[in-house]
Amino acid sequence: MSSDKKGTRAGTRGPTPAATASGSVPSAEKAHQTPAATSSTTDVDAFLARVKSMSPQTTTGRGRLVFAMDATMSRQPTWDMALALQAEMFHAVAEVGGLDVQLVFFRGAGECRASKWVSDPAALAHLMTTVQCRGGYTQIGKVLSHARQETEKRKVNALVYVGDCMEEAVDDLCGRAGELALHGLPVFLFQEGRDAAAETAFREIARLTKGAWCAFDKGSADQLRALLRAVAVYASGGRTALQQLSTTREGVGARLLLTQMKRD
């Protein structure tokens, strides 16, 4: 979000037509990059505990994950960080069965786009480097509706959303989250900062979909990397796959998740 927008997002604004409109999301266009946020140990522990509490997922073949990001103006640093870390998701599931990822982003005046499904980090990196962040309001409702449409066509195993605020009607978002819950699609929300309205909405979306919420502060690249890898492995093969990944050199995220499982 631009600085002008951040100054007015505090909760006095109601949903905009662009923010709450439903419908198909167009294919992705060219855009730009951004670094990400960080989280406290308590938030990470809570997130991992939430993932652990979910019913074990079993999948056959490749996992499918929708990777959605707020691409409004203030998100450029987070976008750059996510770009640098996105390859971790693919590397983490290389031995599990693979992962197909679809990038979804919103920005500007009602623009919300979805890429084609890709199966390697170079392809996703290319898509992300073509996206330039622009000012605008959040369109999380469109992201949730798009994820529902995708999983109705072919099962999507997880939706990851990265953003810092929420400027839509919470009841509308919860209704769309409920639709995802009916399709068994969990939403994992990574929030930069601690905007109160966003936290309330994100926590409820996670609760309704049996997903998880985690807050990040600027500079938590290592924690974001570990969590993205953990969710990717969950999407691809469930807890059994996490155990297998934990025995490899690149299994730091999986070992972190399994440690939390043992504690609880």
N, C-alpha and C positions, 0 to 999 in steps of 0.2 A: 504494500500500500504506500502511496506517496505520503510525505509528511503532512500535507494539507488534510488528507483523508484521515490519518491517524488522529489528528486533533479533534475530529468530530465523530469518531466511531464509538465513543464511550457508552452507547446504549440508548441515545435519544433518537436514533434513526430506525425507522421501521423497514420492512422488506421492500426492495425495489422490484419492479416488474421483471427486470433481467435476472435478479437474484432468485426469484421464486418460480420463474417460468419453467415448464417441463418440455420434453421433446427430445428428438435425437440430437446427439452431439456430432458436429461436423468433423472431418478428418483433420489431423494436425497440420499446421503450417510451419514455416521457418521461424526460428527464435534464438535466444541467448542463454547465458549461464549465471550461477550464484552460490556462495558458501552457506553452510547451515548453522543450526543452533546447538545447544548443550543441555544436559539434564542433570539433576541431582541424583546421588546414589539412591535416595529414598524413592524417587520417581521411577528409576530404572528397575529397582527391586519390585515395586508395585506392579509395573508393567509385566515383568517376567512372571510374576506370580499369577497375574490374570491369564496370561497365555497358558501357563501350566494347568490352570483350573478348567480350561476348555476341554470338551470331550475330545479324545484322541481322534485325529483325522487320518483316514486311510485313502490313498489315491492310487490310481493306476495310470501309468504313462506320465506325461509332463504336467507340472503344476501350472496354473494360470493366475496371474496377479495383476490387478489394475493399480498402477502407481500414479496417484493424483496429487497435483501440487497447485498451490495458490501462486499464480504468476503475476500478481499485481506489483506495483512499483517497489515496495519495500522488501520484496522477497528475493531480489537479485542475489544477495550474499548467500542465502539459504539454497537457492537454486544452484549456485556454483558448487557448494559443498555436496549437495546431493548428486550432482554430475560426477564429482570426483569419487563418490562412494558407490554409485549404482552398480559398478562391475562386481562388487562383493556379492550381490544377490545371485548373479549367475554362477560365479565361482563356487559359492556355497552349495549349490544343488547339482553341480556337474556330475557327481557320482550317484545322485539320488534318482534321477530320471529326467532332469532338465526343467527349465522354467520358461514360460512364455509371458512377456510383460507388455502391457499396453500403457502408454503415457497419456494422461489426461491432464489438461491445465485450463485455467480460466484467467482472464485479464480484460482490461478495457471496458467498453460499453457493451456488456452482454455477450462477449466472445468466450465460448467454451469449446475446446477442441479435443479430439481423441486421435491418437496415432493408430497406425496399423499394429498388429501384434508382432513383436520381435522376439527372437530367441538367443540373442548374443549381446554382450555389453557394447560392442562397437556400434551396433545398429541403434541401441537406445541412446548412447552418447551422441551420435550424429543427430538424432531427433532433438535431444535436449539443447545442443549447441545452436540449433536453428531458432530457438524460442527467445524472444526478447521480452523482458518483463515490462508491463505498462500499468498505468494507474487505473483504478476501477474498484468496484465493489465485489464482495465475495459471491460466489455462485455454487456453493456447496450442494444445494438442492439438485442442480443439474448433474453434478458428479454422481450423487447417489442414484438418481434416476437412470443415468447412463449405465452404471454398474449393474442395475437390475436388468436392463435390456440386454446387456452382454451375457449375464449368467442365464437368462432365459433362452438364449441361442445355444450356449454351450457353457457348462459349469465353470464358474470362476471361484477359485479357492480362497482368495483374500483380496481385500481392498485396503491399500495404504494411502493415507491422506496426510500431507504435510502443510501446515499453515499456521497463522498467528492470530487471526481474529474471525469473527462471525457477524455478519450484518443482515441476517435473514430472520424470518419467523421461525422460532424454535419448534413450535408445534408442527409446522410444515416439514421441517427436517426430520423430526421424530416419526412422522407418518411415513416418510420415504425410507427411513431406517427400518421401520417395522416391516416394510415390503422386502427388504434385504434379509431380514431375520427369517421370514417365511421361506426364503430360498436357501437358507443355511449359509449365507455369505457374511463372514465377520469383517468388521471395519476396525483397522488399527490406525489411530489418530496420533500424530506426533505434533505437538504444539510448541512453537517457539514463543518464549515469554509466558506471562501469566495474565493475559486478558481474561477478566472474570466471566464475561458473557460467553466468550469462546470456550472457556473451560467447562462451564455448565453444559453447554450444548454438546461438546465433544464427549464428555463423560457419559451423557445420556445416550448418544449414538452408539458408543462402545458397549454400554450396558444392554441396550435393546438388541444389538446384533451379536452379543456374546463375543465381542472383540476386546480391544484394550486401548487405553489412553495413556500418553506419557508426555510430560512437559520437558522442554529443552531450553537451555540458555545458549548464548553465542559461544562457540568454541568446543562443543561436545562432539567432535567428529568421531572419536573412537567409540563413544556410546551409541551414536546414531548408526555407525557401521555395524556394530554388534547386533543391534536390534533389527536392522534391515535384513541382515543375514539370517537371523533367527526366524523372522516372519517368512522369508523366502523358502527356507527349509520346511517350515510348517506347511506352507502352501503346496510344496512339492511332495512331501512324504510323511508328515506328521512327526510324532515324538520318536518313533523308531529311527527315522532318518536323522534326527538331531543326535541321537546316540552314536550313530555311525560316523557322522561328521565330526563329532568331538574327538575322534581318534586320529584326525589328520592334522597337518601343520596349520591349516587354515581354519581350524575348528574353534577359535577363541570364543566366538559368539555362541556356538552350540554348547561349549563347556560352561559358559556363564549361565545359560538357561537351565542346563541340567543341574547346576549347583543349587539354583533356587528351588528346583523341584525336590531335591533331596532335603533341603532345609524345611520345606513345608510338608 
